[in-house]
Amino acid sequence: MKRLLLCLLAVFPAVPAGADVYGGFEEFADSGSLKPFARDLGGVLGSATFHGGRPLGFSGFDLSVRTGLQSYPDKNDRILRNKGVRAFGLPWVQAEIGLPYRCDGFIRGISYEGLTIAGGGLRYGLLKSSDKAWAPHLLVSAVAHSVVHQHFSASHVGGSLVYSMGTSFCTPYLGAGLDRTRLVARSSRLDPALNGSTVTVAESRFTAGLRLRPWNFVYLNAAYVLVHGHSGAEAGLGIRF
């Protein structure tokens, strides 16, 4: 168990480290950069919430660490670009529990790079679960987050449709989703008139990934993600019962 916990913690460095990646907001936020910044933030908030289309099943349990990464900021996101940010993302700690009637509930959160984020969601399996190799599984998933930073705050809701089929060792999966993000500017030195203003954006998200289970109850997953036309990635490591 000690070795597993060390492996879980090792996932976190996959997200680029820096001194408050999102801290350029106060210095660089202007009216033209709020929506691109909200799109970039919403993309990483909506990422890394699933790794297959099969629900846990009643009393099942999943504990993992995950990362969602976008390879570069939107071209109009001067808040991140002027800060010198290239790849950016978020690490997560996520806990899931299986509920009756093919439902799952999950919570997730992190305090990272000046952000404090709490979130959670529900999933529902549209197809009956099967242990047969390459049996199809399909579920819908909904997630919501609350985000607090010294210079801005945000709320996010996302929905996804996830399909997977595979074996007990290897499971490819596909996902398509939509992220809606509401951003509130709290402090901008560049344009103080923005303080208190809000913007809302809604953007698509597509995922293609693979989950491996090298040991009983232990899995790792990796995926390519396309968020509002920008490439990204996901990764995770966890235990699943």
C-alpha positions in Angstrom: 0.0 0.0 0.0 2.9 2.4 0.7 4.3 1.8 -2.7 0.9 2.5 -4.3 0.5 5.8 -2.5 4.0 6.9 -3.6 3.0 6.0 -7.2 -0.2 8.0 -6.9 1.6 11.0 -5.7 4.1 10.7 -8.6 1.3 11.6 -11.0 1.2 15.2 -9.8 4.5 16.3 -11.4 2.9 15.6 -14.8 1.3 19.0 -14.5 3.7 21.9 -15.2 4.9 23.6 -12.0 5.4 27.3 -11.6 4.8 30.2 -9.3 1.0 30.7 -9.6 0.4 29.9 -13.3 -3.0 31.7 -13.1 -1.6 34.7 -11.2 -1.2 36.8 -14.3 -4.9 37.7 -14.1 -4.6 40.9 -12.1 -1.7 42.2 -14.3 -3.0 41.2 -17.7 -6.8 40.8 -17.6 -8.6 43.0 -20.1 -12.0 42.8 -21.7 -10.8 40.9 -24.7 -9.0 38.2 -22.7 -11.7 37.2 -20.2 -13.6 34.8 -22.5 -10.5 33.1 -23.9 -9.2 32.7 -20.3 -12.6 31.2 -19.2 -12.5 28.8 -22.1 -9.0 27.6 -21.2 -9.9 27.3 -17.5 -13.1 25.4 -18.3 -11.3 23.0 -20.6 -9.0 21.7 -17.8 -11.8 21.7 -15.3 -13.9 19.4 -17.4 -11.0 17.1 -18.2 -10.0 13.9 -16.4 -13.4 13.1 -14.8 -13.8 9.6 -16.3 -11.7 6.7 -17.7 -14.4 4.3 -19.1 -18.0 3.8 -19.8 -18.8 1.3 -17.1 -20.2 2.4 -13.8 -18.7 1.1 -10.6 -21.7 -1.0 -9.5 -23.4 -0.7 -6.1 -20.8 -0.4 -3.2 -17.9 -0.1 -5.7 -15.1 2.3 -4.8 -12.5 4.2 -6.8 -9.7 6.5 -5.4 -7.3 8.2 -7.8 -5.0 11.1 -8.6 -5.4 12.6 -12.0 -4.2 15.4 -14.2 -5.8 17.4 -17.0 -3.5 19.3 -19.3 -3.9 21.8 -22.2 -0.8 22.1 -24.5 -1.0 25.8 -25.0 -3.3 28.7 -24.2 -5.8 30.2 -26.6 -4.2 32.8 -28.9 -6.3 35.5 -27.3 -5.7 34.4 -23.7 -3.3 37.2 -22.9 -3.7 36.5 -19.2 -1.7 33.2 -19.6 0.3 34.1 -22.6 1.7 37.3 -21.2 2.5 35.5 -18.0 4.8 33.2 -20.2 2.6 30.1 -19.7 2.8 27.4 -22.3 1.4 24.0 -21.2 -0.9 24.3 -18.2 -3.4 22.2 -16.3 -4.6 20.9 -13.0 -4.0 17.8 -10.8 -6.9 16.2 -9.0 -7.7 13.9 -6.1 -10.9 12.1 -6.9 -13.0 9.6 -4.9 -16.0 7.7 -6.4 -18.6 5.4 -5.0 -21.0 3.0 -6.7 -24.7 3.7 -6.0 -27.8 1.6 -6.8 -29.4 1.6 -10.3 -26.1 1.8 -12.3 -25.3 5.3 -10.8 -22.0 6.5 -9.4 -21.2 9.6 -7.3 -17.9 11.3 -7.1 -16.1 14.2 -5.4 -12.9 15.9 -6.5 -10.8 18.8 -5.4 -7.4 20.4 -5.2 -5.5 23.5 -3.9 -2.9 24.3 -6.6 -1.2 27.4 -8.1 -3.3 29.8 -6.2 -6.6 28.0 -7.0 -8.9 26.3 -4.5 -11.3 24.0 -6.3 -14.1 21.7 -5.1 -16.3 19.7 -7.3 -18.3 16.6 -7.7 -20.8 14.8 -10.0 -22.9 11.9 -10.9 -22.8 9.2 -13.6 -25.5 6.9 -15.0 -24.8 3.7 -17.0 -27.1 3.6 -20.0 -26.2 -0.1 -20.7 -26.3 -3.0 -18.4 -22.8 -3.9 -17.2 -21.2 -7.1 -18.5 -18.0 -9.0 -17.6 -17.7 -10.4 -21.1 -14.6 -9.3 -23.1 -15.3 -6.4 -25.5 -18.9 -5.9 -24.2 -19.9 -2.3 -24.9 -20.5 0.1 -22.0 -22.1 3.6 -22.3 -22.7 6.2 -19.6 -23.6 9.8 -19.2 -21.7 12.0 -16.7 -22.3 15.4 -15.1 -19.8 17.4 -13.1 -19.7 20.8 -11.4 -16.9 22.9 -9.8 -16.5 26.0 -7.7 -13.2 27.8 -8.2 -11.7 30.5 -6.0 -8.5 32.6 -6.7 -7.3 35.8 -5.1 -8.1 37.7 -8.3 -11.0 35.9 -9.9 -13.6 33.2 -9.2 -15.4 30.8 -11.4 -18.1 28.1 -11.6 -18.2 25.3 -14.1 -20.6 22.6 -15.1 -19.9 19.9 -17.6 -21.6 16.9 -19.2 -20.1 13.9 -21.1 -21.2 10.9 -23.0 -18.6 8.1 -22.6 -18.3 4.8 -24.5 -15.8 1.9 -23.8 -15.2 -1.7 -24.6 -12.3 -4.0 -23.8 -11.0 -6.7 -21.5 -10.1 -6.8 -17.8 -6.6 -5.7 -18.6 -7.1 -3.1 -21.5 -10.0 -0.8 -22.1 -10.1 1.9 -24.8 -12.6 4.6 -24.3 -14.1 7.6 -26.1 -15.9 10.6 -24.7 -17.7 13.8 -26.0 -18.7 16.6 -23.7 -19.6 20.2 -23.2 -18.2 22.6 -20.6 -20.0 25.8 -19.4 -17.8 28.2 -17.4 -18.8 31.4 -15.7 -15.9 33.7 -14.7 -16.0 36.6 -12.3 -13.2 39.2 -12.4 -12.3 40.3 -8.9 -9.1 42.3 -9.4 -7.6 43.8 -12.6 -4.9 46.5 -12.4 -4.8 46.7 -16.2 -8.5 47.6 -16.4 -10.1 48.3 -13.0 -13.5 48.8 -14.8 -13.5 45.0 -15.2 -13.7 44.4 -11.4 -17.0 42.6 -10.7 -17.8 41.8 -14.3 -18.7 38.3 -15.5 -18.4 36.3 -18.7 -19.9 32.9 -19.6 -18.6 30.5 -22.2 -19.6 27.1 -23.4 -17.2 24.9 -25.4 -16.9 21.3 -26.6 -14.5 18.6 -25.3 -13.5 15.3 -27.0 -11.5 12.4 -25.4 -9.8 9.3 -26.7 -8.0 7.2 -24.1 -6.8 3.8 -22.8 -7.1 2.3 -19.3 -4.7 -0.5 -18.3 -5.0 -2.7 -15.2 -1.6 -4.1 -14.5 -2.5 -5.5 -11.1 -5.8 -6.4 -9.4 -7.6 -3.3 -8.3 -4.9 -1.0 -9.7 -5.3 0.9 -12.9 -3.6 3.7 -14.9 -5.1 5.6 -17.8 -4.0 8.1 -20.4 -5.9 10.0 -23.0 -5.7 12.6 -25.8 -8.1 15.5 -25.3 -9.4 18.2 -27.7 -10.8 21.1 -25.8 -12.4 24.0 -27.7 -10.1 23.2 -30.6 -6.9 22.9 -28.5 -5.0 19.7 -27.9 -4.4 18.4 -24.4 -3.9 15.2 -22.4 -5.2 13.4 -19.3 -3.5 10.8 -17.1 -4.5 9.0 -13.9 -3.5 6.3 -11.5 -5.8 4.8 -8.9 -7.3 1.8 -7.1 -10.8 0.5 -8.0 -12.9 -2.1 -6.3 
